[in-house]
Amino acid sequence: MSAIAPAVVFFAVAGLAPLVVRDAFLLDSLVLILIWGTSAAAWNVAGGYAGQISLGHSAFFGLGAYAAALFGARWELSPWLGLAVGAVVATAIGLVIGYLSNRLRGPYFVLATIAFSQVLLIVGSRWRGFTAGSEGIPVPFRPGFWTLGIADKRVWVWIVLGLAVLAYLVQLYLERARRGYQLAAVREDEDAALSLGVPARRLKVAAICVSAALTAACGALWAQYIGFVDPFYVFSVDLSVKFALAAIIGGLGTALGPFLGSALVTTVETYLRAQFGGIGAGLVGIYLIVYGCALIVMVRWVPQGLVGWIGDRLRRRAVARVAP
């Protein structure tokens, strides 16, 4: 229970915050923290638990975003249907990628995922007849829950929170179930796991499929919340790196880590952009430099992530109290 308690506190605070917070900026930040945290958690299923490090996860995010946007903008259907279709398509593509790249490891798998996301970027930016090309797709605002035309940011917090809890429970299952232990064995030494009869390849493909479905769902909700889909953003490598960084900073292979990493990354990024983003043309990107340095320092001095660092401090404090 002690391992779950911090997550209960985190999600309870996120769920109760809209009841006491009225500031639109803070609520918007909370929505984005939950969206990016859930995306990082989805990445963590494949990258943290299965050891399938991907820098092309924006492909699944973009598929979900385009599915929801096209369902609403072109066919005037519910984006909830787009979310479901996007998740199914992302799962199917994840299945194909998983089988085709099953024997690839390390940098070769990373390059394969990057290549796939860039292929979708080219398709999305040039297929003008269907995706509107590089101009992107504006998502029409149609009031109602079924159409996700919701102006109240408090409601958005609760919607995204539901998906965040689902992603957390998936990771918690991988931490405690037999399949999760098998997946950890595959991550540490696939050859040894295969020799012990662990279905390594099947487990890795399943992990990628689950990760793809959750990432696509995040993309669909993000598209409806932001109101615009830009192919150069939703299929970018930068977005995939953002998912990976949040998971790594929070704690790779931990259930709560991606959400803590997202909270830190989003908060620091927003603060630095506000402080340095408006400086003259020659220094307009200074906040990106400071942001990158902060991430390097974090990864260098806290390689086990925030969850590991906090746990280590709590254990030391407990030992100090018991020691005479």
C-alpha positions in Angstrom: 0.0 0.0 0.0 2.9 2.3 0.7 4.0 2.2 -2.9 0.6 3.2 -4.1 0.0 6.0 -1.5 2.0 8.6 -3.4 0.1 7.9 -6.6 -3.2 8.2 -4.7 -2.1 11.5 -3.3 -1.0 12.8 -6.7 -4.2 11.8 -8.5 -6.4 13.0 -5.6 -4.8 16.4 -5.7 -5.2 16.6 -9.4 -8.8 15.6 -9.2 -9.7 18.0 -6.4 -7.7 21.0 -7.7 -10.5 22.1 -10.1 -12.8 22.5 -7.1 -10.6 25.1 -5.5 -8.6 26.6 -8.4 -10.2 29.1 -10.7 -7.2 30.4 -12.5 -7.4 29.4 -16.1 -3.6 29.4 -16.6 -3.1 26.9 -13.7 -5.9 24.7 -14.9 -4.4 24.7 -18.4 -1.0 23.7 -17.0 -2.6 20.9 -15.0 -4.4 19.6 -18.2 -1.1 19.6 -20.1 0.8 18.0 -17.2 -1.7 15.1 -17.2 -1.7 14.8 -21.0 2.1 14.7 -21.3 2.3 12.6 -18.2 0.0 10.0 -19.7 1.8 10.1 -23.0 5.1 9.5 -21.1 3.5 6.7 -19.2 2.4 5.1 -22.5 6.0 5.5 -23.7 7.2 3.9 -20.5 5.2 0.8 -21.1 7.3 0.0 -24.1 10.5 1.9 -23.3 10.7 1.4 -19.5 9.2 -2.0 -18.9 9.9 -3.7 -22.2 13.2 -2.0 -22.9 12.0 -0.9 -26.4 13.4 2.6 -26.5 11.4 4.5 -29.1 12.0 8.0 -30.5 9.1 7.7 -33.0 6.1 7.5 -30.5 4.9 10.8 -31.9 3.6 8.7 -34.8 0.9 7.1 -32.6 0.2 10.5 -31.0 -0.3 12.0 -34.4 -2.5 9.2 -35.6 -4.8 9.7 -32.6 -4.8 13.5 -33.1 -5.7 13.2 -36.8 -8.3 10.6 -36.3 -10.2 12.8 -33.7 -9.8 15.9 -35.8 -10.9 14.3 -39.1 -13.9 12.7 -37.5 -15.1 16.1 -36.3 -13.9 18.4 -39.1 -14.7 16.3 -42.2 -17.5 13.9 -41.2 -19.1 15.8 -38.2 -18.9 12.7 -36.1 -18.0 12.4 -32.4 -14.3 12.8 -31.6 -14.8 9.9 -29.1 -15.3 7.7 -32.1 -12.1 9.2 -33.6 -10.3 8.4 -30.4 -11.4 4.8 -30.6 -10.6 4.5 -34.2 -7.2 6.1 -33.7 -6.4 3.7 -30.9 -7.3 0.7 -33.0 -5.3 1.9 -36.0 -2.3 2.8 -33.7 -2.6 -0.7 -32.2 -2.6 -2.4 -35.6 0.4 -0.4 -36.8 2.1 -1.1 -33.5 1.5 -4.8 -34.1 3.1 -4.5 -37.6 6.0 -2.5 -36.4 6.5 -4.8 -33.4 6.7 -7.9 -35.7 8.8 -6.3 -38.4 11.3 -4.8 -36.0 11.2 -7.6 -33.4 14.8 -8.7 -34.0 16.1 -5.1 -33.9 17.7 -4.0 -30.7 19.3 -0.8 -29.3 20.0 2.0 -31.8 18.5 0.0 -34.7 15.1 -0.2 -33.2 15.3 3.5 -32.3 16.2 4.4 -35.9 13.3 2.2 -37.2 10.8 4.1 -35.0 12.1 7.5 -36.0 11.9 6.5 -39.7 8.2 5.5 -39.3 7.3 8.8 -37.6 9.0 10.7 -40.4 7.1 8.8 -43.1 3.8 9.7 -41.4 5.1 13.3 -41.2 5.6 13.4 -45.0 2.3 11.8 -45.6 0.4 14.1 -43.3 2.1 17.3 -44.7 1.6 16.5 -48.4 -1.7 14.6 -48.6 -3.7 17.8 -49.0 -6.8 16.2 -50.2 -7.3 14.3 -47.0 -5.2 15.9 -44.2 -5.1 19.5 -45.6 -1.3 19.1 -45.9 1.1 21.3 -44.0 -1.7 23.8 -43.3 -3.0 21.6 -40.6 -6.6 20.9 -39.5 -8.6 23.3 -37.3 -10.9 21.4 -35.0 -14.4 22.8 -35.0 -15.9 23.7 -31.6 -19.3 22.1 -31.2 -20.5 22.5 -27.6 -21.3 19.2 -25.8 -19.6 16.3 -24.1 -20.2 13.9 -26.9 -18.5 16.3 -29.3 -15.8 17.3 -26.7 -16.7 20.9 -27.3 -15.9 21.8 -23.6 -14.9 25.3 -22.7 -14.6 24.6 -18.9 -11.0 23.6 -18.2 -12.1 21.9 -15.0 -14.0 19.3 -16.9 -11.0 18.8 -19.1 -8.9 18.1 -16.0 -11.3 15.3 -15.0 -11.5 13.8 -18.5 -7.7 13.6 -18.9 -7.3 12.4 -15.3 -9.4 9.3 -16.2 -7.0 8.4 -19.0 -4.0 9.1 -16.7 -5.4 6.8 -14.0 -5.9 4.1 -16.7 -2.2 4.4 -17.8 -1.1 4.3 -14.2 -3.0 1.1 -13.6 -1.5 -0.5 -16.7 2.0 0.3 -15.4 1.0 -0.9 -11.9 -0.1 -4.2 -13.4 3.3 -4.6 -15.1 5.1 -4.0 -11.8 3.1 -6.7 -9.9 1.8 -9.3 -12.4 3.7 -12.3 -13.7 3.7 -10.9 -17.3 5.4 -7.8 -15.9 8.2 -9.9 -14.3 8.6 -11.7 -17.6 8.8 -8.4 -19.5 11.4 -7.2 -17.0 13.4 -10.3 -17.7 13.2 -9.7 -21.4 14.4 -6.1 -20.9 17.4 -7.1 -18.8 18.5 -10.1 -20.9 16.3 -11.3 -23.8 18.5 -14.3 -24.7 18.4 -15.6 -21.1 14.6 -15.0 -20.9 14.1 -17.0 -24.2 16.2 -19.8 -22.8 13.9 -20.0 -19.8 10.8 -20.3 -22.0 9.6 -16.7 -21.7 7.7 -15.6 -24.9 9.9 -12.6 -25.3 8.9 -11.5 -28.8 5.2 -11.8 -28.1 5.5 -9.8 -24.9 7.5 -7.0 -26.6 4.9 -6.8 -29.4 2.0 -6.7 -26.9 3.8 -3.9 -24.9 4.2 -1.8 -28.1 0.6 -2.3 -29.0 -0.7 -1.2 -25.6 1.7 1.7 -25.6 0.6 2.8 -29.1 -3.1 2.7 -28.1 -2.6 4.8 -25.0 -0.5 7.3 -26.9 -3.1 7.6 -29.7 -5.8 8.3 -27.0 -3.6 11.1 -25.6 -3.2 12.5 -29.1 -7.0 12.5 -29.7 -7.7 14.4 -26.4 -4.9 16.8 -27.0 -6.2 17.7 -30.5 -9.7 18.4 -29.1 -8.3 20.4 -26.2 -5.9 22.6 -28.4 -8.3 22.8 -31.3 -5.7 22.4 -34.1 -3.5 19.7 -35.5 -0.2 20.5 -37.1 1.6 17.6 -38.8 5.0 19.1 -38.2 4.3 19.1 -34.4 2.3 15.9 -33.8 4.7 13.7 -35.9 7.9 15.4 -34.8 10.9 13.7 -33.2 10.9 16.5 -30.6 7.6 15.3 -29.3 8.8 11.8 -29.0 11.9 13.0 -27.1 9.6 14.9 -24.7 7.7 11.7 -23.9 11.0 9.9 -23.3 12.5 12.7 -21.2 9.5 12.9 -18.9 9.6 9.1 -18.3 13.4 9.1 -17.7 13.5 12.1 -15.4 10.6 10.8 -13.4 11.9 7.3 -13.2 12.2 4.7 -16.0 10.1 1.6 -15.4 8.1 3.1 -12.5 4.4 3.7 -12.5 4.3 7.2 -11.0 7.6 8.4 -12.5 6.3 9.7 -15.9 3.7 11.9 -14.2 6.3 13.4 -11.8 8.6 13.9 -14.7 5.9 15.6 -16.7 5.0 17.9 -13.8 8.7 18.9 -13.5 9.4 19.2 -17.3 6.1 21.1 -18.0 6.6 23.5 -15.1 10.2 24.3 -15.9 9.5 24.7 -19.6 6.6 27.1 -18.9 8.6 29.1 -16.4 11.6 29.4 -18.6 9.6 30.3 -21.7 7.8 33.0 -19.6 11.1 34.4 -18.3 13.3 34.2 -21.4 11.1 33.6 -24.4 10.4 37.3 -25.0 14.1 38.5 -24.9 15.4 40.1 -28.1 15.7 38.3 -31.4 19.3 37.3 -30.8 18.4 35.6 -27.5 14.9 34.4 -28.3 15.9 30.8 -27.8 17.8 31.3 -24.5 15.1 29.6 -22.5 15.6 26.4 -24.6 19.3 26.5 -23.7 18.6 26.9 -20.0 15.9 24.2 -20.2 18.4 21.8 -21.9 21.1 22.5 -19.3 18.6 21.8 -16.5 17.6 18.5 -18.0 21.3 17.5 -18.4 22.0 18.3 -14.8 18.9 16.3 -13.7 19.9 13.2 -15.7 23.5 13.5 -14.6 23.0 13.8 -10.9 19.7 11.9 -10.5 20.1 9.0 -13.0 17.5 6.9 -11.1 14.8 9.5 -11.7 12.7 11.4 -9.2 10.9 8.4 -7.9 14.2 6.7 -7.1 15.7 9.8 -5.6 12.7 10.5 -3.4 12.6 6.8 -2.3 16.3 6.9 -1.5 15.9 10.0 0.7 13.0 8.5 2.5 14.9 5.2 3.2 17.9 7.2 4.5 15.6 9.2 6.8 14.0 6.0 8.1 17.4 4.4 8.8 18.6 7.6 10.6 15.5 7.5 12.9 16.0 3.8 13.8 19.8 4.1 14.3 20.8 4.8 17.9 
